[in-house]
C-alpha cells in the first residue's frame, strides 16, 4: 500500500511514538524485575536489636530499612524473593538471639511491616496456623523454623502477595502496610 506524502509524516511519527513508548515501558519493567536485593546478608545494626518494629525510627536506625520503607510496596516482592537466601548473618539481629539466616531476616522485616503502631495487631491475615509458644522469642522462632523451611515461608508470602498486591497500601501515620479491604479487629 502506497501512502501519500501528507499522510506519511504523521504515520511515521505515530509509529515512532508507539515504538518508543513500548521500548520505554519494557525498559521500566526490566528495571523493576532486575531490582537489586536489599543488603540483608551483611546486616549489622545495634539500634534495631532491642525492641520495636524495624520501621520505627526511634528504635531502629537503618539505611536498609529506610530504603525499604521509601520503596513502598514495591519492596515486598524483593523481600519475598530474598526469603530463600540461606546465608548466615554474621551478627545477631536481635539481643539474646542466636544468628539467623538472611531469608529469616527478610521474613521478619516483612512481618514487622504488617504490624500496626500498637505492636499488637497484624494488618494482614495469618500466613501460618498459630501454635501457642510460651518460651523465649528465639525458642519460639526455632520451633517455627523446624516446621517451616525457607522455601515454605517464601511460598506463603508469595501467595499472599499475589492475592493482595492490588489492595496493599502504606499507612504513613501508623508506619505499616495495610490491606484496603481488610477490617482489622480492635
N, C-alpha and C positions, 0 to 999 in steps of 0.2 A: 504494500500500500504506500503510495506516494503522498506526503503531506506538503501542503503549500507553505511558502516561506513565512507568512504571518502566523501560521499555526505551529511551525517547527520550534521557534524560540520558546514560547510558553510550555510546549510539550517537553522540550529538553529541560527547562527549568524545573518542571514538576517532577520529572524522572530523577534529576539530580537531587532534588529535595527529598524524595522518597528514599533514595539510596543513602543519603547522609543520615536521615532520621533513623533508618533501620540499622545502620552501622553504629551510630551513637548509642542507640538502645541496646544493641548487642554488646558494645563495649562496657556499658554500665552494668549489664547483667553479668558479664565476665568478671568485672572488677568486684562485684559483690560476692560472686561464687569463689573467687580466689582470695577472699579476705583472710588475712593472717590470723592465726590463733592468738589468744592473749598469753602473755608471759607468765603462765601459772607454774611451770616446772621449776622456775627459779625464784618462786615466792619467798620473800624474806621480809617480814613486816611485824615488828614488835607491837605496834599500836593496835593491831586487829586481833590480838590473841586472847584478850581477857573477856570481853562481853560486847553485846550489841550486835546489830546486823552489819554485814560487810558495808552496806551503803550508808551507814550512819557515820558521817564525817567526824562527829565529836568522839567516836570510839575507834574509828578506823580511817587512818590517813594513808591512802594508797593511790598511786598514779594509775595502776592497773584497774582498780575498782572505779576510779573517776572516769577512765576511758570507757569501761563497760556501761556505766550509767549514762555517759554522754552519747554512746552509740544507741541507746534506747532499745527497743525490742529487736532491732537487727543483731544485737549481741546474743540473743537467746539461741539461735541455731549455731552460732560459733561456739558457744559454751557447750551446747549439746554434742557437737562434733568432738569436743575435747574430752568427753567423759570416758572414752575408752583408752585414753593416754595412761599407761601403766607405770610411767616413770615416777620414782620416788622423789619427793621434795626433800631437800637437804635438811631443812629445819622444821620443827613442829609448827603447825599452822595455828593451833590453839594451846594456851597454857595447860600443862599437865597431860596433853595428848601425846601419843607416840606419833612418829612420822606417818604421813599419809601419801597417797599417790596423787598425781596431777589430776586425773579424772575424778577422783573423790572431791578434790577442791572445786572443780568445775560444778559438780552436783551440789555441793554445799553453798556455793555462791548463788546458783540458780534458786535453790530453796529459800535462801535469805531474801532474794529479790522479790519473792512472792509472800513475804511475811509483812503484816501491817505494822503500823507505827506503835502498837501496844506490845509488840513482840510476842503476842499470844495467839493470833489468828492467821491462818493461811488464807490467802486470797485466791486460791485455786483448789480444785478437788484433790483429794489424796491420790498420789500415784501408786502407792502400795498399801496393802491392808496393814493397819497399825497393830503392832503387837506391844502390849504394855511392857515397859522396861523400867525398873526401879533402881538401876545401878548408875554408875557414873556415865557421863556422856560418851566417853571413849569406849566403855564396855558395851553400851547400847549400840554404838556405831559398829563395833567389831561383830556383834551378833547380827546386825543388819547385813553386813558385808559377807558373813558366812552364808547367808541365804540368797544374796544377790550379787552376781558378777557385774563388772563394769558394763559389759555389753547389755545385760538385762536392764540395768539402771538407764543406760542410754536409750534403749528401745521404749521404755516407759515415757521418758522425756520427749522423744521424737513423736510418739503417738499423741501426747498432749499438745505439742507444738502444731502438728498437722491439723488437729481438731479445732484448735483455739486461736491460731495465729491472727485471724482477722479481728478477733474481739479483745485482744490484749492491748492494754494501754498503760502508760506510766502516770501514776498519781504523784504530782510534784509535792503536794502537801504532806502526804504520808511516806513519800520516797519509797514506793514499791509498785510492782506491776499488779494490775487488776484485770479482771475479765469484765467487759462491758455489760454482758447479760447475766452475770453471776451475782446473786444475792448472798452476801456473807452473813453468817449467823452472828448475832451480837450478844 
